[in-house]
Amino acid sequence: MSRTTFSSVASLSLAQSSCLSRLQPKNLHPLNMAHDHTHPEDAPNYNKAFALGVALNLGYIIVEVIAGVAIHSLALVADAGHNASDVLSLLLAWSASYLTQLAPTRRRTYGLRSSSILASLANAIILLVAIGAIGWEAIRRFAEPVSVPGNIVMLVAAIGVLVNGATALLFVKGRERDLNVRGAFLHMAADAGVSAGVIIAGFAINLTGAQWIDPMVSLLIVVVIAIGTWGLLRDSINLSLAAVPLGIDPVKVEQYLCALPGVTQVHDLHIWAMSTTETALTAHLVKPDAAIDDELLACICQELHRRFGIGHATIQLEKGKALCRQESHQTV
């Protein structure tokens, strides 16, 4: 089989028009520039946001623990435990954000980009362990209720609304494009809501004197965290297993490739996440003439980035005169 392999990666302006009309050469990167794709260092820098978020939450944790232990409030201690897991989550995400920017090596040809995926998965697991412990203690408190002064609970929780709300705002812009940032945003936004719930619990305790409200609020906190964690856990596992990232339709990608000029078949198509912000693709295109076509390859890379956000594409052209070992959909 006569086979020419080209690895072309492009990150071009989204404002450029479609390559399907075969752009003039002056509008394209030459082949030796086709590896000028999006790098991790080009992504928004959230170092200050992570640092400020960690500092704010550490301070709030200290306030919650002191107040919770002093007045025997499980709701406050539970929320402090959750905030502690959030600090750890922020630190993991921050570390992964740094690791993704390290240069590739001969052994680690993708660098440490996938560390951001592992950090997201670790964050989800930590949260599940934390809510398990909180739920267990809340159930025990139903049998052994403890008197809780509602005024102090409301005061501390009000601080939490401000701290967690402010931290969530630090990550609101990046939540759509980075799973790590999305995890940080969801944690903080959920915490703000939970703190608001604790304020309601403190008011209800003052109004009714019913001490069972405290463990009940703790269980509600567990439910809220579990719901928010499920999406993070699901997406992290999918990316860890090299699934197609959420938001990319592999059928539409294949349809686009099949519609390319001169292409009669597409096989061995793989789409996976290199990190929580970068997506890679490999594909075999059967093109009977299989002529060297730098312009077409540059167009493919540009369109894959523009349409699907795929910034690292490796395309192999084949004439189709001999059977390709990877032609079957069951073959990896």
Secondary structure per residue as TSV (DSSP state, phi and psi in degrees):
chain	resnum	aa	ss	phi	psi
A	1	M	-	360.0	133.1
A	2	S	-	-86.1	119.8
A	3	R	E	-137.4	131.5
A	4	T	E	-119.9	126.4
A	5	T	E	-110.0	129.2
A	6	F	E	-125.8	130.2
A	7	S	E	-108.6	110.3
A	8	S	-	-128.7	127.3
A	9	V	-	-128.7	129.0
A	10	A	-	-133.2	143.2
A	11	S	-	-129.8	94.3
A	12	L	-	-111.4	167.8
A	13	S	-	-63.3	135.3
A	14	L	T	-69.0	-14.3
A	15	A	T	-80.8	-11.7
A	16	Q	S	-70.0	149.6
A	17	S	-	-77.0	168.6
A	18	S	-	-62.0	144.3
A	19	C	G	-85.0	-8.8
A	20	L	G	-62.9	-22.0
A	21	S	G	-89.1	12.7
A	22	R	-	57.3	81.6
A	23	L	-	-59.1	153.5
A	24	Q	-	-64.7	146.7
A	25	P	G	-53.4	-30.5
A	26	K	G	-67.9	-18.1
A	27	N	G	-93.1	1.3
A	28	L	S	-116.5	154.8
A	29	H	-	-73.8	139.5
A	30	P	-	-66.0	161.9
A	31	L	G	-57.5	-37.9
A	32	N	G	-74.6	-2.3
A	33	M	G	-108.8	3.0
A	34	A	T	-69.8	-11.2
A	35	H	T	-89.2	10.3
A	36	D	-	-81.6	60.8
A	37	H	-	-92.4	177.2
A	38	T	-	-67.3	127.7
A	39	H	-	-103.4	156.6
A	40	P	G	-56.6	-35.2
A	41	E	G	-69.1	-14.2
A	42	D	G	-80.4	-14.4
A	43	A	S	-74.5	157.9
A	44	P	-	-56.5	143.1
A	45	N	-	-94.5	121.4
A	46	Y	-	-110.7	21.0
A	47	N	H	-58.8	-45.4
A	48	K	H	-65.9	-38.5
A	49	A	H	-64.3	-44.1
A	50	F	H	-63.0	-45.2
A	51	A	H	-61.6	-46.3
A	52	L	H	-66.6	-40.7
A	53	G	H	-62.4	-43.2
A	54	V	H	-63.0	-45.1
A	55	A	H	-62.6	-46.5
A	56	L	H	-61.6	-43.5
A	57	N	H	-74.1	-32.9
A	58	L	H	-62.6	-43.7
A	59	G	H	-62.1	-40.9
A	60	Y	H	-69.2	-36.9
A	61	I	H	-59.3	-43.4
A	62	I	H	-60.9	-43.4
A	63	V	H	-62.6	-44.7
A	64	E	H	-66.0	-42.5
A	65	V	H	-64.6	-46.5
A	66	I	H	-60.5	-47.5
A	67	A	H	-68.0	-42.1
A	68	G	H	-63.1	-44.2
A	69	V	H	-67.9	-39.3
A	70	A	H	-65.1	-37.6
A	71	I	H	-108.8	6.5
A	72	H	T	60.7	40.7
A	73	S	-	-97.1	112.3
A	74	L	H	-67.5	-34.2
A	75	A	H	-59.8	-42.1
A	76	L	H	-69.4	-43.4
A	77	V	H	-64.6	-39.7
A	78	A	H	-62.0	-44.5
A	79	D	H	-66.3	-34.9
A	80	A	H	-64.6	-40.3
A	81	G	H	-62.5	-40.6
A	82	H	H	-65.9	-41.8
A	83	N	H	-64.7	-32.5
A	84	A	H	-64.1	-40.9
A	85	S	H	-66.8	-31.4
A	86	D	H	-66.8	-39.8
A	87	V	H	-62.1	-44.2
A	88	L	H	-62.1	-39.9
A	89	S	H	-62.7	-42.9
A	90	L	H	-63.2	-40.3
A	91	L	H	-65.8	-40.9
A	92	L	H	-63.7	-46.2
A	93	A	H	-64.6	-38.2
A	94	W	H	-64.1	-45.3
A	95	S	H	-62.4	-44.0
A	96	A	H	-64.1	-37.4
A	97	S	H	-59.8	-37.1
A	98	Y	H	-72.2	-43.0
A	99	L	H	-64.0	-33.7
A	100	T	T	-65.5	-17.4
A	101	Q	T	-90.3	-5.6
A	102	L	S	-71.2	145.0
A	103	A	-	-70.2	148.6
A	104	P	-	-63.9	157.5
A	105	T	-	-125.2	175.1
A	106	R	S	-65.0	-30.3
A	107	R	S	-84.7	-41.6
A	108	R	S	-110.6	85.1
A	109	T	T	-69.7	-18.5
A	110	Y	T	-100.3	9.8
A	111	G	T	68.6	-143.3
A	112	L	T	-116.0	34.5
A	113	R	T	-59.3	-39.4
A	114	S	T	-69.9	-6.5
A	115	S	H	-61.5	-28.9
A	116	S	H	-67.4	-32.8
A	117	I	H	-69.0	-43.6
A	118	L	H	-63.0	-37.2
A	119	A	H	-64.6	-41.1
A	120	S	H	-64.0	-41.0
A	121	L	H	-65.4	-43.3
A	122	A	H	-62.3	-39.3
A	123	N	H	-60.9	-42.9
A	124	A	H	-64.5	-41.9
A	125	I	H	-66.0	-42.0
A	126	I	H	-59.2	-42.7
A	127	L	H	-63.2	-41.0
A	128	L	H	-63.5	-40.8
A	129	V	H	-64.1	-41.9
A	130	A	H	-64.2	-44.3
A	131	I	H	-71.7	-26.4
A	132	G	H	-63.3	-44.5
A	133	A	H	-66.3	-40.9
A	134	I	H	-64.9	-43.9
A	135	G	H	-62.5	-40.9
A	136	W	H	-61.6	-45.8
A	137	E	H	-68.2	-35.2
A	138	A	H	-63.7	-42.8
A	139	I	H	-61.9	-39.8
A	140	R	H	-63.9	-34.8
A	141	R	H	-68.9	-23.3
A	142	F	H	-63.7	-36.3
A	143	A	H	-80.1	-29.2
A	144	E	S	-128.3	74.6
A	145	P	-	-64.1	148.0
A	146	V	-	-124.8	136.7
A	147	S	-	-67.6	131.5
A	148	V	-	-129.5	123.2
A	149	P	-	-73.4	116.9
A	150	G	H	-67.0	-31.4
A	151	N	H	-62.4	-44.6
A	152	I	H	-66.6	-39.4
A	153	V	H	-58.5	-46.0
A	154	M	H	-64.4	-39.1
A	155	L	H	-64.1	-48.5
A	156	V	H	-65.2	-40.7
A	157	A	H	-65.9	-33.9
A	158	A	H	-63.1	-38.3
A	159	I	H	-61.4	-38.2
A	160	G	H	-63.8	-39.0
A	161	V	H	-59.2	-43.5
A	162	L	H	-67.8	-46.9
A	163	V	H	-64.7	-51.4
A	164	N	H	-69.4	-36.6
A	165	G	H	-64.5	-42.9
A	166	A	H	-64.8	-39.7
A	167	T	H	-66.5	-40.3
A	168	A	H	-60.2	-39.1
A	169	L	H	-63.2	-25.6
A	170	L	H	-66.0	-24.8
A	171	F	T	-114.0	6.8
A	172	V	T	-64.8	-34.0
A	173	K	T	-72.0	-30.4
A	174	G	T	-99.3	5.8
A	175	R	T	-69.6	-21.7
A	176	E	T	-84.3	-23.1
A	177	R	T	-112.0	-7.9
A	178	D	-	-137.8	120.6
A	179	L	H	-62.5	-35.2
A	180	N	H	-62.2	-49.4
A	181	V	H	-65.3	-38.6
A	182	R	H	-61.6	-41.2
A	183	G	H	-60.5	-44.1
A	184	A	H	-62.7	-43.6
A	185	F	H	-62.9	-46.5
A	186	L	H	-62.3	-41.2
A	187	H	H	-58.2	-50.0
A	188	M	H	-70.2	-40.4
A	189	A	H	-65.0	-41.2
A	190	A	H	-64.0	-40.0
A	191	D	H	-62.0	-40.0
A	192	A	H	-61.6	-41.8
A	193	G	H	-65.9	-40.3
A	194	V	H	-63.9	-42.8
A	195	S	H	-61.4	-37.3
A	196	A	H	-62.7	-37.3
A	197	G	H	-65.4	-37.1
A	198	V	H	-65.0	-35.9
A	199	I	H	-61.9	-42.8
A	200	I	H	-62.7	-39.2
A	201	A	H	-64.0	-43.1
A	202	G	H	-61.9	-40.6
A	203	F	H	-64.7	-41.9
A	204	A	H	-66.0	-37.5
A	205	I	H	-64.4	-43.7
A	206	N	H	-61.9	-36.8
A	207	L	H	-77.1	-39.6
A	208	T	H	-109.9	-24.2
A	209	G	-	76.6	6.7
A	210	A	-	-79.2	110.4
A	211	Q	T	-76.1	-15.8
A	212	W	T	-67.7	-14.5
A	213	I	H	-63.1	-35.2
A	214	D	H	-61.1	-54.5
A	215	P	H	-66.6	-29.0
A	216	M	H	-63.3	-43.3
A	217	V	H	-63.0	-36.9
A	218	S	H	-61.0	-40.9
A	219	L	H	-67.2	-37.4
A	220	L	H	-64.1	-38.0
A	221	I	H	-59.4	-43.8
A	222	V	H	-59.6	-44.3
A	223	V	H	-63.2	-45.2
A	224	V	H	-60.6	-45.1
A	225	I	H	-64.7	-41.9
A	226	A	H	-62.0	-41.8
A	227	I	H	-63.5	-45.0
A	228	G	H	-68.1	-32.0
A	229	T	H	-75.7	-29.8
A	230	W	H	-57.7	-46.9
A	231	G	H	-62.7	-41.2
A	232	L	H	-64.3	-43.1
A	233	L	H	-63.9	-46.2
A	234	R	H	-60.2	-49.0
A	235	D	H	-66.9	-37.2
A	236	S	H	-66.2	-42.3
A	237	I	H	-64.6	-43.0
A	238	N	H	-59.9	-45.8
A	239	L	H	-67.8	-35.7
A	240	S	H	-64.1	-30.2
A	241	L	T	-94.6	16.2
A	242	A	T	61.6	33.3
A	243	A	-	-74.7	160.8
A	244	V	-	-63.8	127.7
A	245	P	-	-58.1	146.3
A	246	L	T	-59.0	134.9
A	247	G	T	101.7	-10.6
A	248	I	-	-111.2	124.0
A	249	D	-	-94.5	108.3
A	250	P	H	-62.8	-28.3
A	251	V	H	-66.0	-43.0
A	252	K	H	-67.7	-35.4
A	253	V	H	-62.6	-46.3
A	254	E	H	-64.2	-39.6
A	255	Q	H	-62.2	-40.3
A	256	Y	H	-63.2	-45.4
A	257	L	H	-65.2	-38.6
A	258	C	H	-65.9	-27.8
A	259	A	T	-84.8	0.0
A	260	L	S	-66.7	148.5
A	261	P	T	-57.5	124.8
A	262	G	T	82.6	-6.5
A	263	V	-	-87.1	126.2
A	264	T	-	-106.8	-16.9
A	265	Q	E	-158.5	149.6
A	266	V	E	-127.2	131.2
A	267	H	E	-146.9	174.4
A	268	D	E	52.2	43.1
A	269	L	E	-86.6	123.8
A	270	H	E	-131.8	134.5
A	271	I	E	-132.0	125.8
A	272	W	E	-150.7	166.4
A	273	A	E	-93.1	126.2
A	274	M	S	-79.7	-29.1
A	275	S	S	-155.5	-171.1
A	276	T	S	-76.7	-3.6
A	277	T	S	-127.5	-9.9
A	278	E	-	-121.4	138.9
A	279	T	E	-123.6	140.3
A	280	A	E	-118.7	158.0
A	281	L	E	-145.1	141.4
A	282	T	E	-129.9	146.7
A	283	A	E	-159.8	148.3
A	284	H	E	-102.6	125.1
A	285	L	E	-111.1	124.0
A	286	V	E	-86.7	115.5
A	287	K	-	-131.8	100.9
A	288	P	T	-47.6	-37.8
A	289	D	T	-77.8	-28.2
A	290	A	-	46.7	33.9
A	291	A	-	-75.8	151.3
A	292	I	-	-65.4	119.8
A	293	D	-	-135.1	82.4
A	294	D	H	-60.5	-38.7
A	295	E	H	-64.2	-43.5
A	296	L	H	-63.3	-43.8
A	297	L	H	-63.0	-41.9
A	298	A	H	-65.1	-37.7
A	299	C	H	-63.5	-43.7
A	300	I	H	-58.6	-47.3
A	301	C	H	-64.4	-40.9
A	302	Q	H	-62.9	-45.0
A	303	E	H	-70.6	-37.0
A	304	L	H	-61.8	-37.6
A	305	H	H	-72.7	-42.8
A	306	R	H	-69.4	-42.6
A	307	R	H	-84.1	-38.3
A	308	F	H	-122.0	-3.7
A	309	G	-	73.4	21.7
A	310	I	-	-91.0	112.7
A	311	G	-	-100.9	-5.5
A	312	H	E	-135.2	97.3
A	313	A	E	-116.5	136.0
A	314	T	E	-120.9	116.5
A	315	I	E	-113.1	130.2
A	316	Q	E	-113.3	124.8
A	317	L	E	-96.2	137.0
A	318	E	E	-133.1	149.1
A	319	K	-	-78.5	-23.9
A	320	G	S	83.4	12.7
A	321	K	S	-81.7	-17.9
A	322	A	S	-128.7	154.3
A	323	L	-	-70.1	128.2
A	324	C	-	-86.9	134.0
A	325	R	T	-62.2	-25.8
A	326	Q	T	-98.5	15.9
A	327	E	-	-69.5	-34.4
A	328	S	S	-68.9	143.4
A	329	H	T	-68.5	-19.9
A	330	Q	T	-85.1	-7.3
A	331	T	-	-96.9	133.3
A	332	V	-	-103.5	360.0
